[in-house]
Amino acid sequence: MEVRKTTKNRESRSFFQWINFFIPYAYTAGIALIVTWMVAASLLIGIATIKEDPKAFILQEKNIESPTDSVAGTVGIDPSVNESPKEETAFTIIVKPFVESDFNKIIFRGLFLLFIWMFLFLIIPVAFKRLKRFKFLNLEFEVDDIEQAAIETIEISGTKAQLMAYLTGDDASGRTLGFLNDSAIDYKEVLEYFLSEIQVGYKKNPLNATFSYEVYSQSGPEDLKDLIEESKETGESVVSNKINEGNLFKKNYLVFYFCYNNDEYVTVINSYTYPFDIFDKYLFELLHKIVSKNVENIEYMVVLTNTNGNQM
């Protein structure tokens, strides 16, 4: 039986994952830019006001005599003869100076820009998240409910259980037999093959998860030394997930130290976007044990067959 071998084991981050990663930074940078503009514009106006009219800076208006009044007083003409009197209303006394103030114009414009910016980034995530209902002012979007989340959790756990069943089945044993070469099987080669099989299974719905894997002989990466030592002491795989799941520059790790035929191996599985859980921990532990068992059984069967053949 010929077994197809896969060498592509690296995880790639998608374009939309990068967009989701940079959205918070763009959102913060936009707010900082708007606030900086408001402060800078206010300072420039304040400096110019102090130079031209210091009293106006502390809201003390300087009464300036109009040219019409001065001319009329000089020639003895009543200004009310040619001009209609202007009535002072509540709007002209209170609202109009407040609205026409340069400082207030900057504040109003800045608040308007902040509102548009915040509203824009409340809508953008809807295009990248599976939301069902979200309400902002009079606009309503949908978000996931608790029941749907519980169903998805069960489906994900069930998918991992199916992968466990596949590893313990006859199909996995038959595929392992395909690696037989002169009565021996390369354990690492078989392990990497089934890691690639699980990798493909994780990419499918409902997991929709990607990860990278690497099998090291004897020693693993230095930056994972603590995790390797912990796995070596406990005999179990170790999971280390990053605190901020949105950070695409850091990874989640699942590390397992094991021995086969007195040879030491370290399996390192990592992902930028998928956090490993206890099901993943047991799944990959089971993978190593099943591969060891199948390889030993096949090699023992070959040796036993050759011995019986020689005796005959």
Secondary structure, DSSP 8 states (H G I E B T S, - for coil): --------------HHHHHHHHHHHHHHHHHHHHHHHHHHHHHHHHHHHHHH-HHHHTT-------HHHHHHHHHT--GGGTS------HIIIIIHHHHH-HHHHHHHHHHHHHHHHHHHHHHGGGGTS--SEEEETTEEEE---HHHHHHHHHHHHHHHHHHHHHHTSHHHHHHHHTT-BTTB--HHHHHHHHHHHHHHHHHSTTT----EEEEEES---GGGHHHHHHHHHHSS-EEE--S-TT-TTS-EEEEEEEEETTEEEEEEEEESS----HHHHHHHHHHHHHHHHHHHHHHHHHHHHHHHHHH-
